[in-house]
Amino acid sequence: MRKAVSADTNQILNIIRAKAEFDCCADTLRAKENDIKEAFFSPVPKAYALVVVEADKVIGIATYYSIYSTFIAKPGIWLDDLFIYPQYRSKGIGEALLSALCTIAEETGCGRIDWIVAHDNQQGKRFYENVGAVIFESVRHARLDETAIKHLADKSLSKARHAATRASE
């Protein structure tokens, strides 16, 4: 049974910060409390979070959002972060979070749940395989960051303007 609990933006940001530190990329974390509020608590959320709370403290989190697979012609879920503070691991919390996410996936007609696990996260890989996940070692993560997005968008806009100018001549 799902139980709604409230978690404040500060606690969510703190556990996301801990996840960034665990992933050795704390220097890339840009999120602020207001960003968390807008993402998770706005009238139209950009993402969702399942949290595990003990003694009024968030000790585990699974953040996710909707995706769509053209290959299977079904919606899916992208698990963005799954993190449990180290002192609470190996107590079934990760599996409980994934089970809750699977319930949501079933209720919304999803065909799959996808995520990335770091090559060197052996404990994570074992955990995911133990719950039934398949890890695709051959798939490579690709990303356009904000700078690359702006560059490519500007390039596209420039070409469109150039084409429009040539057409009007």
Biotite code that builds the C-alpha atoms (Angstrom):
import biotite.structure as struc

atoms = struc.array([
    struc.Atom([0.000, 0.000, 0.000], chain_id="A", res_id=1, res_name="MET", atom_name="CA", element="C"),
    struc.Atom([1.284, 3.419, -0.935], chain_id="A", res_id=2, res_name="ARG", atom_name="CA", element="C"),
    struc.Atom([1.371, 6.039, 1.776], chain_id="A", res_id=3, res_name="LYS", atom_name="CA", element="C"),
    struc.Atom([1.730, 9.683, 0.901], chain_id="A", res_id=4, res_name="ALA", atom_name="CA", element="C"),
    struc.Atom([4.336, 11.437, 2.976], chain_id="A", res_id=5, res_name="VAL", atom_name="CA", element="C"),
    struc.Atom([5.558, 14.936, 2.705], chain_id="A", res_id=6, res_name="SER", atom_name="CA", element="C"),
    struc.Atom([9.166, 15.827, 2.262], chain_id="A", res_id=7, res_name="ALA", atom_name="CA", element="C"),
    struc.Atom([10.383, 19.354, 2.147], chain_id="A", res_id=8, res_name="ASP", atom_name="CA", element="C"),
    struc.Atom([12.483, 20.694, -0.681], chain_id="A", res_id=9, res_name="THR", atom_name="CA", element="C"),
    struc.Atom([15.531, 21.010, 1.568], chain_id="A", res_id=10, res_name="ASN", atom_name="CA", element="C"),
    struc.Atom([15.509, 17.294, 2.449], chain_id="A", res_id=11, res_name="GLN", atom_name="CA", element="C"),
    struc.Atom([15.065, 16.336, -1.190], chain_id="A", res_id=12, res_name="ILE", atom_name="CA", element="C"),
    struc.Atom([17.909, 18.621, -2.215], chain_id="A", res_id=13, res_name="LEU", atom_name="CA", element="C"),
    struc.Atom([20.112, 17.198, 0.555], chain_id="A", res_id=14, res_name="ASN", atom_name="CA", element="C"),
    struc.Atom([19.634, 13.607, -0.606], chain_id="A", res_id=15, res_name="ILE", atom_name="CA", element="C"),
    struc.Atom([20.190, 14.630, -4.232], chain_id="A", res_id=16, res_name="ILE", atom_name="CA", element="C"),
    struc.Atom([23.398, 16.335, -3.081], chain_id="A", res_id=17, res_name="ARG", atom_name="CA", element="C"),
    struc.Atom([24.441, 13.110, -1.330], chain_id="A", res_id=18, res_name="ALA", atom_name="CA", element="C"),
    struc.Atom([23.738, 11.196, -4.565], chain_id="A", res_id=19, res_name="LYS", atom_name="CA", element="C"),
    struc.Atom([25.900, 13.639, -6.530], chain_id="A", res_id=20, res_name="ALA", atom_name="CA", element="C"),
    struc.Atom([28.715, 13.156, -4.015], chain_id="A", res_id=21, res_name="GLU", atom_name="CA", element="C"),
    struc.Atom([28.317, 9.365, -4.252], chain_id="A", res_id=22, res_name="PHE", atom_name="CA", element="C"),
    struc.Atom([28.565, 9.650, -8.053], chain_id="A", res_id=23, res_name="ASP", atom_name="CA", element="C"),
    struc.Atom([31.683, 11.856, -7.703], chain_id="A", res_id=24, res_name="CYS", atom_name="CA", element="C"),
    struc.Atom([30.045, 14.706, -9.571], chain_id="A", res_id=25, res_name="CYS", atom_name="CA", element="C"),
    struc.Atom([29.012, 17.112, -6.808], chain_id="A", res_id=26, res_name="ALA", atom_name="CA", element="C"),
    struc.Atom([30.635, 19.934, -8.769], chain_id="A", res_id=27, res_name="ASP", atom_name="CA", element="C"),
    struc.Atom([27.965, 19.557, -11.477], chain_id="A", res_id=28, res_name="THR", atom_name="CA", element="C"),
    struc.Atom([25.007, 19.955, -9.099], chain_id="A", res_id=29, res_name="LEU", atom_name="CA", element="C"),
    struc.Atom([23.201, 23.198, -9.920], chain_id="A", res_id=30, res_name="ARG", atom_name="CA", element="C"),
    struc.Atom([19.798, 22.522, -8.313], chain_id="A", res_id=31, res_name="ALA", atom_name="CA", element="C"),
    struc.Atom([18.554, 24.889, -5.628], chain_id="A", res_id=32, res_name="LYS", atom_name="CA", element="C"),
    struc.Atom([15.543, 24.523, -3.344], chain_id="A", res_id=33, res_name="GLU", atom_name="CA", element="C"),
    struc.Atom([13.389, 26.631, -5.665], chain_id="A", res_id=34, res_name="ASN", atom_name="CA", element="C"),
    struc.Atom([14.301, 24.331, -8.590], chain_id="A", res_id=35, res_name="ASP", atom_name="CA", element="C"),
    struc.Atom([13.229, 21.297, -6.550], chain_id="A", res_id=36, res_name="ILE", atom_name="CA", element="C"),
    struc.Atom([9.975, 23.011, -5.620], chain_id="A", res_id=37, res_name="LYS", atom_name="CA", element="C"),
    struc.Atom([9.238, 23.836, -9.261], chain_id="A", res_id=38, res_name="GLU", atom_name="CA", element="C"),
    struc.Atom([10.198, 20.379, -10.529], chain_id="A", res_id=39, res_name="ALA", atom_name="CA", element="C"),
    struc.Atom([8.332, 18.239, -7.999], chain_id="A", res_id=40, res_name="PHE", atom_name="CA", element="C"),
    struc.Atom([5.679, 20.429, -6.386], chain_id="A", res_id=41, res_name="PHE", atom_name="CA", element="C"),
    struc.Atom([4.371, 22.702, -9.147], chain_id="A", res_id=42, res_name="SER", atom_name="CA", element="C"),
    struc.Atom([0.848, 22.291, -10.595], chain_id="A", res_id=43, res_name="PRO", atom_name="CA", element="C"),
    struc.Atom([2.432, 20.502, -13.572], chain_id="A", res_id=44, res_name="VAL", atom_name="CA", element="C"),
    struc.Atom([5.435, 18.618, -12.161], chain_id="A", res_id=45, res_name="PRO", atom_name="CA", element="C"),
    struc.Atom([8.417, 17.975, -14.411], chain_id="A", res_id=46, res_name="LYS", atom_name="CA", element="C"),
    struc.Atom([9.413, 14.968, -12.331], chain_id="A", res_id=47, res_name="ALA", atom_name="CA", element="C"),
    struc.Atom([8.192, 12.882, -9.421], chain_id="A", res_id=48, res_name="TYR", atom_name="CA", element="C"),
    struc.Atom([9.818, 11.483, -6.323], chain_id="A", res_id=49, res_name="ALA", atom_name="CA", element="C"),
    struc.Atom([9.154, 8.496, -4.137], chain_id="A", res_id=50, res_name="LEU", atom_name="CA", element="C"),
    struc.Atom([10.709, 8.987, -0.736], chain_id="A", res_id=51, res_name="VAL", atom_name="CA", element="C"),
    struc.Atom([11.334, 6.841, 2.291], chain_id="A", res_id=52, res_name="VAL", atom_name="CA", element="C"),
    struc.Atom([11.126, 8.746, 5.542], chain_id="A", res_id=53, res_name="VAL", atom_name="CA", element="C"),
    struc.Atom([12.345, 7.653, 8.944], chain_id="A", res_id=54, res_name="GLU", atom_name="CA", element="C"),
    struc.Atom([12.011, 9.881, 12.006], chain_id="A", res_id=55, res_name="ALA", atom_name="CA", element="C"),
    struc.Atom([10.961, 12.803, 9.772], chain_id="A", res_id=56, res_name="ASP", atom_name="CA", element="C"),
    struc.Atom([14.126, 12.469, 7.672], chain_id="A", res_id=57, res_name="LYS", atom_name="CA", element="C"),
    struc.Atom([14.232, 11.445, 4.003], chain_id="A", res_id=58, res_name="VAL", atom_name="CA", element="C"),
    struc.Atom([16.567, 8.439, 3.924], chain_id="A", res_id=59, res_name="ILE", atom_name="CA", element="C"),
    struc.Atom([15.875, 7.156, 0.417], chain_id="A", res_id=60, res_name="GLY", atom_name="CA", element="C"),
    struc.Atom([14.603, 8.559, -2.856], chain_id="A", res_id=61, res_name="ILE", atom_name="CA", element="C"),
    struc.Atom([13.654, 7.499, -6.355], chain_id="A", res_id=62, res_name="ALA", atom_name="CA", element="C"),
    struc.Atom([13.159, 10.369, -8.800], chain_id="A", res_id=63, res_name="THR", atom_name="CA", element="C"),
    struc.Atom([11.531, 9.662, -12.130], chain_id="A", res_id=64, res_name="TYR", atom_name="CA", element="C"),
    struc.Atom([9.629, 11.052, -15.089], chain_id="A", res_id=65, res_name="TYR", atom_name="CA", element="C"),
    struc.Atom([7.648, 9.770, -18.062], chain_id="A", res_id=66, res_name="SER", atom_name="CA", element="C"),
    struc.Atom([9.217, 8.687, -21.335], chain_id="A", res_id=67, res_name="ILE", atom_name="CA", element="C"),
    struc.Atom([7.886, 6.990, -24.451], chain_id="A", res_id=68, res_name="TYR", atom_name="CA", element="C"),
    struc.Atom([9.360, 4.113, -26.436], chain_id="A", res_id=69, res_name="SER", atom_name="CA", element="C"),
    struc.Atom([8.656, 4.114, -30.147], chain_id="A", res_id=70, res_name="THR", atom_name="CA", element="C"),
    struc.Atom([10.079, 0.578, -30.324], chain_id="A", res_id=71, res_name="PHE", atom_name="CA", element="C"),
    struc.Atom([7.443, -0.958, -28.054], chain_id="A", res_id=72, res_name="ILE", atom_name="CA", element="C"),
    struc.Atom([4.835, 1.769, -28.659], chain_id="A", res_id=73, res_name="ALA", atom_name="CA", element="C"),
    struc.Atom([4.270, 2.265, -24.946], chain_id="A", res_id=74, res_name="LYS", atom_name="CA", element="C"),
    struc.Atom([5.051, 4.815, -22.301], chain_id="A", res_id=75, res_name="PRO", atom_name="CA", element="C"),
    struc.Atom([7.794, 4.120, -19.843], chain_id="A", res_id=76, res_name="GLY", atom_name="CA", element="C"),
    struc.Atom([9.487, 5.578, -16.812], chain_id="A", res_id=77, res_name="ILE", atom_name="CA", element="C"),
    struc.Atom([12.963, 7.023, -16.642], chain_id="A", res_id=78, res_name="TRP", atom_name="CA", element="C"),
    struc.Atom([14.422, 6.414, -13.190], chain_id="A", res_id=79, res_name="LEU", atom_name="CA", element="C"),
    struc.Atom([16.684, 9.410, -12.817], chain_id="A", res_id=80, res_name="ASP", atom_name="CA", element="C"),
    struc.Atom([18.029, 8.857, -9.314], chain_id="A", res_id=81, res_name="ASP", atom_name="CA", element="C"),
    struc.Atom([17.765, 5.993, -6.858], chain_id="A", res_id=82, res_name="LEU", atom_name="CA", element="C"),
    struc.Atom([19.669, 6.689, -3.689], chain_id="A", res_id=83, res_name="PHE", atom_name="CA", element="C"),
    struc.Atom([19.596, 5.489, -0.100], chain_id="A", res_id=84, res_name="ILE", atom_name="CA", element="C"),
    struc.Atom([21.925, 6.963, 2.504], chain_id="A", res_id=85, res_name="TYR", atom_name="CA", element="C"),
    struc.Atom([24.705, 4.384, 3.131], chain_id="A", res_id=86, res_name="PRO", atom_name="CA", element="C"),
    struc.Atom([23.722, 3.642, 6.742], chain_id="A", res_id=87, res_name="GLN", atom_name="CA", element="C"),
    struc.Atom([20.239, 2.544, 5.565], chain_id="A", res_id=88, res_name="TYR", atom_name="CA", element="C"),
    struc.Atom([21.327, 0.267, 2.704], chain_id="A", res_id=89, res_name="ARG", atom_name="CA", element="C"),
    struc.Atom([20.785, -3.508, 2.659], chain_id="A", res_id=90, res_name="SER", atom_name="CA", element="C"),
    struc.Atom([17.499, -3.132, 4.533], chain_id="A", res_id=91, res_name="LYS", atom_name="CA", element="C"),
    struc.Atom([15.149, -3.565, 1.557], chain_id="A", res_id=92, res_name="GLY", atom_name="CA", element="C"),
    struc.Atom([14.609, 0.151, 0.966], chain_id="A", res_id=93, res_name="ILE", atom_name="CA", element="C"),
    struc.Atom([15.919, 0.156, -2.608], chain_id="A", res_id=94, res_name="GLY", atom_name="CA", element="C"),
    struc.Atom([13.779, -2.817, -3.529], chain_id="A", res_id=95, res_name="GLU", atom_name="CA", element="C"),
    struc.Atom([10.753, -1.184, -1.879], chain_id="A", res_id=96, res_name="ALA", atom_name="CA", element="C"),
    struc.Atom([11.301, 1.987, -3.923], chain_id="A", res_id=97, res_name="LEU", atom_name="CA", element="C"),
    struc.Atom([11.668, 0.004, -7.162], chain_id="A", res_id=98, res_name="LEU", atom_name="CA", element="C"),
    struc.Atom([8.600, -2.086, -6.296], chain_id="A", res_id=99, res_name="SER", atom_name="CA", element="C"),
    struc.Atom([6.560, 1.089, -5.744], chain_id="A", res_id=100, res_name="ALA", atom_name="CA", element="C"),
    struc.Atom([7.842, 2.429, -9.060], chain_id="A", res_id=101, res_name="LEU", atom_name="CA", element="C"),
    struc.Atom([6.850, -0.842, -10.759], chain_id="A", res_id=102, res_name="CYS", atom_name="CA", element="C"),
    struc.Atom([3.347, -0.473, -9.332], chain_id="A", res_id=103, res_name="THR", atom_name="CA", element="C"),
    struc.Atom([3.141, 3.015, -10.828], chain_id="A", res_id=104, res_name="ILE", atom_name="CA", element="C"),
    struc.Atom([4.444, 1.637, -14.134], chain_id="A", res_id=105, res_name="ALA", atom_name="CA", element="C"),
    struc.Atom([1.766, -1.052, -14.192], chain_id="A", res_id=106, res_name="GLU", atom_name="CA", element="C"),
    struc.Atom([-0.996, 1.385, -13.240], chain_id="A", res_id=107, res_name="GLU", atom_name="CA", element="C"),
    struc.Atom([-0.013, 3.748, -16.063], chain_id="A", res_id=108, res_name="THR", atom_name="CA", element="C"),
    struc.Atom([0.475, 1.097, -18.761], chain_id="A", res_id=109, res_name="GLY", atom_name="CA", element="C"),
    struc.Atom([4.245, 1.421, -19.004], chain_id="A", res_id=110, res_name="CYS", atom_name="CA", element="C"),
    struc.Atom([6.221, -1.128, -20.949], chain_id="A", res_id=111, res_name="GLY", atom_name="CA", element="C"),
    struc.Atom([9.518, -0.546, -19.209], chain_id="A", res_id=112, res_name="ARG", atom_name="CA", element="C"),
    struc.Atom([11.596, 1.372, -16.700], chain_id="A", res_id=113, res_name="ILE", atom_name="CA", element="C"),
    struc.Atom([15.014, 2.574, -17.837], chain_id="A", res_id=114, res_name="ASP", atom_name="CA", element="C"),
    struc.Atom([17.993, 4.119, -16.042], chain_id="A", res_id=115, res_name="TRP", atom_name="CA", element="C"),
    struc.Atom([21.764, 4.343, -16.070], chain_id="A", res_id=116, res_name="ILE", atom_name="CA", element="C"),
    struc.Atom([24.135, 2.644, -13.649], chain_id="A", res_id=117, res_name="VAL", atom_name="CA", element="C"),
    struc.Atom([27.792, 3.639, -13.539], chain_id="A", res_id=118, res_name="ALA", atom_name="CA", element="C"),
    struc.Atom([30.314, 1.083, -14.831], chain_id="A", res_id=119, res_name="HIS", atom_name="CA", element="C"),
    struc.Atom([32.188, 1.116, -11.524], chain_id="A", res_id=120, res_name="ASP", atom_name="CA", element="C"),
    struc.Atom([29.086, 0.822, -9.311], chain_id="A", res_id=121, res_name="ASN", atom_name="CA", element="C"),
    struc.Atom([29.441, -2.909, -8.688], chain_id="A", res_id=122, res_name="GLN", atom_name="CA", element="C"),
    struc.Atom([27.140, -2.920, -5.653], chain_id="A", res_id=123, res_name="GLN", atom_name="CA", element="C"),
    struc.Atom([24.464, -1.124, -7.660], chain_id="A", res_id=124, res_name="GLY", atom_name="CA", element="C"),
    struc.Atom([24.835, -3.505, -10.598], chain_id="A", res_id=125, res_name="LYS", atom_name="CA", element="C"),
    struc.Atom([24.439, -6.531, -8.315], chain_id="A", res_id=126, res_name="ARG", atom_name="CA", element="C"),
    struc.Atom([21.387, -4.991, -6.683], chain_id="A", res_id=127, res_name="PHE", atom_name="CA", element="C"),
    struc.Atom([19.730, -4.187, -10.014], chain_id="A", res_id=128, res_name="TYR", atom_name="CA", element="C"),
    struc.Atom([20.447, -7.642, -11.429], chain_id="A", res_id=129, res_name="GLU", atom_name="CA", element="C"),
    struc.Atom([19.088, -9.251, -8.240], chain_id="A", res_id=130, res_name="ASN", atom_name="CA", element="C"),
    struc.Atom([15.750, -7.471, -8.694], chain_id="A", res_id=131, res_name="VAL", atom_name="CA", element="C"),
    struc.Atom([15.550, -8.612, -12.324], chain_id="A", res_id=132, res_name="GLY", atom_name="CA", element="C"),
    struc.Atom([17.070, -5.738, -14.310], chain_id="A", res_id=133, res_name="ALA", atom_name="CA", element="C"),
    struc.Atom([19.109, -6.333, -17.433], chain_id="A", res_id=134, res_name="VAL", atom_name="CA", element="C"),
    struc.Atom([22.203, -4.145, -17.719], chain_id="A", res_id=135, res_name="ILE", atom_name="CA", element="C"),
    struc.Atom([23.211, -3.316, -21.273], chain_id="A", res_id=136, res_name="PHE", atom_name="CA", element="C"),
    struc.Atom([26.986, -2.877, -21.195], chain_id="A", res_id=137, res_name="GLU", atom_name="CA", element="C"),
    struc.Atom([27.140, -2.032, -24.900], chain_id="A", res_id=138, res_name="SER", atom_name="CA", element="C"),
    struc.Atom([24.925, 1.062, -24.680], chain_id="A", res_id=139, res_name="VAL", atom_name="CA", element="C"),
    struc.Atom([26.734, 4.366, -24.323], chain_id="A", res_id=140, res_name="ARG", atom_name="CA", element="C"),
    struc.Atom([25.221, 7.364, -22.596], chain_id="A", res_id=141, res_name="HIS", atom_name="CA", element="C"),
    struc.Atom([25.191, 10.496, -24.745], chain_id="A", res_id=142, res_name="ALA", atom_name="CA", element="C"),
    struc.Atom([24.390, 14.056, -23.684], chain_id="A", res_id=143, res_name="ARG", atom_name="CA", element="C"),
    struc.Atom([24.090, 17.540, -25.055], chain_id="A", res_id=144, res_name="LEU", atom_name="CA", element="C"),
    struc.Atom([24.647, 19.993, -22.198], chain_id="A", res_id=145, res_name="ASP", atom_name="CA", element="C"),
    struc.Atom([23.201, 23.524, -22.116], chain_id="A", res_id=146, res_name="GLU", atom_name="CA", element="C"),
    struc.Atom([26.151, 24.972, -24.023], chain_id="A", res_id=147, res_name="THR", atom_name="CA", element="C"),
    struc.Atom([25.874, 22.371, -26.772], chain_id="A", res_id=148, res_name="ALA", atom_name="CA", element="C"),
    struc.Atom([22.081, 22.796, -26.936], chain_id="A", res_id=149, res_name="ILE", atom_name="CA", element="C"),
    struc.Atom([22.434, 26.559, -27.348], chain_id="A", res_id=150, res_name="LYS", atom_name="CA", element="C"),
    struc.Atom([25.169, 26.157, -29.982], chain_id="A", res_id=151, res_name="HIS", atom_name="CA", element="C"),
    struc.Atom([23.185, 23.697, -32.083], chain_id="A", res_id=152, res_name="LEU", atom_name="CA", element="C"),
    struc.Atom([19.919, 25.632, -31.709], chain_id="A", res_id=153, res_name="ALA", atom_name="CA", element="C"),
    struc.Atom([21.681, 28.867, -32.702], chain_id="A", res_id=154, res_name="ASP", atom_name="CA", element="C"),
    struc.Atom([23.271, 27.112, -35.668], chain_id="A", res_id=155, res_name="LYS", atom_name="CA", element="C"),
    struc.Atom([19.873, 25.845, -36.783], chain_id="A", res_id=156, res_name="SER", atom_name="CA", element="C"),
    struc.Atom([18.303, 29.283, -36.325], chain_id="A", res_id=157, res_name="LEU", atom_name="CA", element="C"),
    struc.Atom([21.144, 30.907, -38.250], chain_id="A", res_id=158, res_name="SER", atom_name="CA", element="C"),
    struc.Atom([20.675, 28.486, -41.152], chain_id="A", res_id=159, res_name="LYS", atom_name="CA", element="C"),
    struc.Atom([16.924, 29.149, -41.165], chain_id="A", res_id=160, res_name="ALA", atom_name="CA", element="C"),
    struc.Atom([17.504, 32.930, -41.201], chain_id="A", res_id=161, res_name="ARG", atom_name="CA", element="C"),
    struc.Atom([20.055, 32.562, -43.980], chain_id="A", res_id=162, res_name="HIS", atom_name="CA", element="C"),
    struc.Atom([17.661, 30.456, -46.022], chain_id="A", res_id=163, res_name="ALA", atom_name="CA", element="C"),
    struc.Atom([14.833, 32.961, -45.459], chain_id="A", res_id=164, res_name="ALA", atom_name="CA", element="C"),
    struc.Atom([17.105, 35.847, -46.526], chain_id="A", res_id=165, res_name="THR", atom_name="CA", element="C"),
    struc.Atom([18.156, 34.014, -49.692], chain_id="A", res_id=166, res_name="ARG", atom_name="CA", element="C"),
    struc.Atom([14.540, 33.167, -50.511], chain_id="A", res_id=167, res_name="ALA", atom_name="CA", element="C"),
    struc.Atom([13.493, 36.818, -50.261], chain_id="A", res_id=168, res_name="SER", atom_name="CA", element="C"),
    struc.Atom([16.235, 38.014, -52.650], chain_id="A", res_id=169, res_name="GLU", atom_name="CA", element="C"),
])
